[in-house]
Amino acid sequence: MNKTAVIALGGNAIGATGKEDIHRQFSNTRTALEGIMPLIRQDYNLAVTHGNGPQVGNALLRVERTYPGLPALPLGVIVADTEGGMGYMIEQCLQNRLRQEKIARDVATIVTQVVVDKDDPSILNPSKPIGPYYQESEVEGLKARGWTVRDDAGRGYRRFVPSPIPKAIVNRRIIKSLVEEGTIVIAAGGGGVPVCVENDGAYEGVDAVIDKDRASAVLARDIGAGTLMILTAVDKVSLNFNKRDQRDLDSMTLAEAKRYLAEGHFAAGSMGPKVEAAVQFLDGGGEQVIITSLEKAAGALSGAAGTRIAR
């Protein structure tokens, strides 16, 4: 069995509301690592990804509150900043836990660039709401800055940004090398920093955000992982979620996952991208995907919990 795995920590793992101070975020990180430790004890080679939605939202709010006194930061730079800062938290907490358990493994964080297509439809039609809500009276001024701003489901006006499909991990060779030698690598945080490839081969940043689970599937493919584990807010994938006839799934085949997606069982803003990422990874040669909650991660690895999707 391929004992290389990518573990995708959900956005609720470190700061679910965006209101947690740094001490609470460190505490949440230490708790989140409980879901990773069983794989480390079983000598899996690991890469760890994580969400960053609340942290990016806070960073954008700081930019807004200091504008125009300080130069605004591009969204891609903000993603890189949060990837580095959150990677530091996870790295340090994991180093301390490994030391406590007398496990001799190195941990490293890599701010990861992820290639997207500059002609991705999302670039022309931004669909991902991000950052704070605005009043209608502020909209024209924000649009004058080149932003796409529109109503977000009747809750207020928000900035919408592209969320292009990830194609490849720029840093894949160094991540793969480190993982294979036993280093636990924290990578592609928040989906990674989106970049496109110019005609001369140069990389250029893109003001966008990448879905973390999709990026995790690409990372898992690019480093040759056998397992992708997506840790989220629910214990299992369900059909007819939150309805009277909800059915929790212990397992799915790849064909079943594709059929359920086509039938519209998984919401676009929640489970849909996770199952799509699972399909992408398995179609690319992966062995299995496990989707479960942080609390059930240990049991899911042994097949006692979660939803397992396999070819």
N, C-alpha and C positions, 0 to 999 in steps of 0.2 A: 504493500500500500504506500502511496505517495504521502510522506509525512511533512509536506510543506503546506501551510495554510495561511489564508488571509482572514483576519478577524476585523469586521466592520462594526465599530461601536456607534450606536445611534446617537442622534443629537441630544437625547435626554440623559446621556451617560455623564456629562460633565456640567452642563447648565441648561436646564430645560426651559426656563422662563426668561433668561437674560437678566434677571435681577439678583442672581447669586453673586456675592462678593468673592474675591479671589480665594479666601479661606474656605468657603463653601465649595467652590469649584475643585480645590485640591482634595477636599473630603469626598466629594462625589467621584473624583477620579480614582481615589483609593478603593472605593466601593466597586466601581466598574471593573477594576482589575481582577476581582474574584472570578469573573467570567473567562478570564484569559489564563489564569494559573493552572487549571487542569491540563491544558495543552502543553504548557511549559513543563509541567511535571512528567508528561509523557514524551518529552524530547521532540516535540514538533518544532520545525523551523518556521518562524513566524514573521509576518508583516502585519502591522496594525494600522487601520485607518479610523477616522473619526469624523463626526459631523461638526459644523461650526456655525450653524445658522444664528443662534442668539448672539454669539460673539461678533459676527460680522455686522449684525444689526446694531449692536452697541457701538462698534467702531464707526459705522456710517453716521450714527447720531452725533458722535464726538466731532466728526468732520463738519457736520451741519452746524453745530453750535460754535465752531471756531471760524466759520466762513463769513466774510472774506478776509478776516484778520490773518489767517494762515492759509497757505496753498492747499487746495483740495487734493486728496489722494485718489488715484485711480482705483477702481474696484479690484483689479487684479493684484495690486500692491497690498490692499487691505486683506485679501484672501491669504497672501503670502505671510503677512504680519501675524494673522491669527493662527495660521498653520504652524509657524515657528513657536509662538507663545504657548499654544495648547500642546504642541509636541514636547516642549520643555516640561510642562506639568506631567504629562503621561510618562515621559522618560524618567524624570526624577522619582516619581512615585513607584514606578516599576523597578528602578534600580534599588530603592530602599527595600521593597518587598523581596526581591531576589536575595539581597544581602541577609535579610531576616531568616530566609529559608535555606541559606547557605547554598544557593544555586549559582554556579559560576557561568553567567551569561552576560555578554555586553548588550547595551541598548543604545540605539542611535536614531536621531530624528533627521529626516531629509526633506527639506522644502522641495516639493515635487512639482515639476511642470508637466502638464498634460496636453497633448496635441488635440486640437479640435479643427474642424473644417471651417475655413473662413467664409464658405458659402452655405453653412448650415442654416436651414430655414429659421431657426430661432434667432439668428443674428439680425435678420430683417424684421422679425415679429417677436420682440421680447415678451416672454410669458411668465417669468418668475418674479413674484412680488417680493420686495426686499426693503428692509429699513423701516423707518417710522411712518406714521400716518400724517397726512397734511390736510389743511383746509382747502376748500375749493378756490378761495381767493389767492392761494399760493401757487396754484398749478401753472399759470402762464409764465411766472418768473422761473419756475423749475424747468419748464420746457425750453425756455430761452437758453438754458445751460446745456441743451442737447439731450436731456433726459426724456424717456418715455414715461409719462405719468397718466394714470387713469384710475377710475373707481375700482376698488377691490371688494367685490361682492357686497356692495352697499355699506361697508364698514368705514369707508373713508378713502382718500386718494393716497396712492403709494407709487413709488418708483418701480417700474418693471424692467428687468434686465434679461439678456439672453441666457438660456441654459442649454448650450449645445451638447451634442452627443460626444463623449470622449472616444478618441481613436487609438491612442498609444501613450505610453509613459516615457517621457524623455529620459528620465533617470533609471530606466529599467535595468540596464546592465550592472550598475553599481549596487542597486537594491538587491538584485538577484544574487550577486556575488556575496554580499554581506549576509543575506539570509542563509545561503548555502553553507557558510562557514559557522553558522550558529548565532550570529548577532540578531537580536530582535529589533526590527526596523519599523519605526513609525513613519508612515508615508501617505501621500495623497490625502492629507487632512482636508476636510471640507470639500472633497472632490479634486483637490489639487489646483494649481494656478493655471488657468486656461491660456494656451498660446497657439498661434497659428504659424504655419511655415510659409515664408515669403518665397517669391520666385527664385531668389538667389540662395535659398536654403536657410536663411536666417530666421530665428524665432522672434515673434512679436507678440506681446501681451494683448489679451482680449478682455474688454470690460464685460465680464460674464461670470456666472457661477456654474459649476458642474455638479450634477447629482452625485452624492457621495457613494451610493451603492453601485451606480453604473461605473464610476471610476474604480471602485474596489474590484469589480469583475474584470476590468481591463488590466489592473495591476496583477490580479491573480493569474490571468492568462499569460501576461508578459513575463512573470517570474516562474512559470511552470508549476503553480500550486495545484494540489489535488483537491483541496477543500476550501470552500468559501463559506464562512460563518457570518451571518448577518444578525447582529444583536439589536433588538428593537423594543417596543413598548408592550408587545403582546406575546403570549406563550407559543401560539401556533398560527399558521395561516388558516383562514376560514373562508368557506363559501357562504354567501348570503350574510355577510358580516353585519352584526347588530340587528338582525331580523329574527323573527320567531323561529324560522327554520335554519338558523345558523348551524353550519357543520364544520367542526374543527378537523383539520387534516393532519394525520400522523406522517403521511408520505405522499409524494406525487412522482410520477414519471415525467420525463421531459415532455413527452407528447401530451400528457394531461395538463401540465402547466401551460403549454401553448394554447390548448383548447379552452381552459378556464380564462385565460387572458382575452382570447377572442370573444368569449361570451360576456365579458365585462364584469367579471366577479371582483376584480381588484381595483380600488379607487386610484385615480391618477396621482393624487396628492399624498398617498400613504403606502399601501401594500403594492400597488401597481409597479412602481419603479424597482422594488425589491425582487419581485417575481421576474420582471423583465431582465434584471441584472443576472438572476439565476439562470435564465434561459440562455442569455448571451455567453455566460461562463461555460455552461455545459456544451453548448454548440461549438465553443472554441476548444474543447478537449478536456475540460475539467471533469472530475470524478463525481463530486457531490456538493450540494449546497444545503446548509442547515440554517433555518430561520427560527429564531426563538427570542425570548426575553433575556436580559442580563441575568436574572435570578435563576433561570432554567438552563443556563449554558452548560454547566457541568453534566447535568443529566442528558442534555441533547447530544452531547458528544458520544455517549454510550448507547444512544437510541431510546432512552427512557423518557424523553421530552422533546418538544419542538416539532418542526416539520422538516423532513428530509426529502430533498428533490435529487433524483439521480437519473442518469441516462437509461 
